[in-house]
Amino acid sequence: MNSTASVVIRAAVRVGDTCSSDEAFRQATRFWTGAFRLGVDDKSVRFTFDTGALVSVTKIEGKEEYGEGEFGFDAPCWAWKKILVNPKARADFTGIINRGEALTRTGDRAAYWLYYPAFRRFLELLSEALDNQS
């Protein structure tokens, strides 16, 4: 994968346009009112949910404050590439966070633990989208 932060963000937005039709993603987000954010270098995309429905996918600039039910991840593009191209790295995503390998979780910790499966499924869909783009 030869991607820049802008390429990863654009792919994330495209995934957002279709992930509502993914059964595993829908099941992982049911009942959720909140958001998750993917930060790549200085760019981000935010996925907002209302009672389980994905209501918006928005590119955002800079850092953002988190409310209840909202979490995110920030990492440099090289770190996301490492995670997205390697199924073992995606499988050990929480280990990467705990080891502090350039990936930072932010926001509501309880929401992260409840909705981590949704974010993990999103990473799988994002990885597929980037593979198909090559």
C-alpha positions in Angstrom: 0.0 0.0 0.0 1.5 3.3 -1.1 -0.8 5.7 0.7 -0.7 9.2 2.0 -2.8 10.6 4.9 -5.2 12.1 2.3 -5.6 8.8 0.5 -6.4 7.0 3.7 -8.9 9.6 4.8 -10.6 9.5 1.3 -10.8 5.7 1.5 -12.3 6.0 5.0 -15.0 8.4 3.7 -15.8 5.9 0.9 -16.1 3.1 3.4 -18.4 5.3 5.5 -20.7 5.6 2.4 -21.1 1.8 2.3 -20.5 0.4 5.8 -24.2 0.8 6.8 -24.9 -2.1 4.4 -22.3 -4.3 6.1 -24.2 -6.6 8.5 -21.3 -7.1 10.9 -20.7 -3.3 11.2 -24.5 -2.7 11.7 -24.6 -5.3 14.5 -21.6 -3.8 16.2 -23.1 -0.3 16.2 -26.7 -1.0 17.1 -28.0 1.1 19.9 -24.9 3.4 19.8 -25.3 7.1 20.1 -21.9 8.6 19.8 -18.9 8.7 17.4 -15.5 7.4 16.5 -12.7 9.3 14.8 -9.8 8.1 12.7 -6.9 10.5 12.9 -4.1 10.2 10.3 -1.2 12.7 10.6 -3.0 16.1 10.7 -6.2 14.8 9.0 -9.3 13.1 10.5 -12.6 11.6 9.7 -15.5 11.3 12.2 -18.3 8.7 12.1 -21.4 9.8 14.0 -24.1 7.4 15.1 -27.6 8.0 16.4 -29.3 5.0 18.1 -27.1 2.7 16.0 -27.6 4.4 12.6 -24.6 6.0 10.9 -25.8 9.5 10.4 -22.7 11.3 9.1 -19.1 10.8 7.9 -17.2 14.1 8.2 -13.7 15.1 7.4 -12.4 17.3 10.2 -9.4 19.5 10.8 -7.3 19.5 14.0 -8.1 18.0 17.3 -11.6 17.7 18.7 -13.2 17.5 22.1 -15.0 14.2 22.9 -18.3 13.8 24.5 -19.9 10.8 26.1 -20.0 7.8 23.8 -17.2 9.2 21.6 -13.7 7.9 21.1 -10.9 8.1 18.5 -7.5 7.0 17.4 -4.6 9.1 16.2 -1.5 7.8 14.5 0.9 8.8 11.8 0.2 7.4 8.3 3.1 4.9 8.5 1.5 3.3 11.6 -1.9 3.0 10.0 -0.3 1.4 6.9 1.4 -1.1 9.2 -2.0 -2.0 10.8 -4.0 -1.9 7.6 -1.8 -4.2 5.5 -1.2 -6.8 8.2 -4.1 -8.9 9.4 -2.0 -9.9 12.5 -1.5 -6.2 13.4 -5.2 -5.6 13.1 -5.8 -8.7 15.3 -3.4 -7.3 17.9 -4.9 -3.7 17.7 -5.4 -3.4 21.4 -1.8 -4.7 22.0 -0.5 -2.0 19.7 -2.4 0.6 21.7 -1.1 -0.8 25.0 2.5 -0.9 23.8 2.2 2.7 22.6 3.4 2.0 19.1 2.6 5.5 17.7 -1.1 4.9 18.1 -3.1 6.9 20.7 -6.7 6.2 21.8 -8.6 9.3 22.9 -12.0 10.0 24.2 -14.5 8.0 26.2 -12.9 4.8 27.5 -16.2 3.1 28.2 -17.4 3.8 24.7 -14.2 2.4 23.3 -14.7 -0.9 25.1 -18.3 -1.2 24.1 -17.9 -0.3 20.4 -14.4 -1.5 19.7 -15.9 -4.3 17.5 -17.4 -1.6 15.3 -14.0 0.1 14.9 -12.3 -3.2 14.3 -14.8 -4.0 11.5 -14.3 -0.5 10.1 -10.5 -1.2 9.9 -11.2 -4.5 8.0 -13.4 -2.6 5.5 -10.9 0.2 5.2 -8.1 -2.3 4.5 -10.2 -4.0 1.8 -11.0 -0.6 0.2 -7.3 0.4 0.1 -6.3 -3.0 -1.3 -9.0 -2.7 -4.1 -7.7 0.8 -4.9 -4.1 -0.5 -5.6 
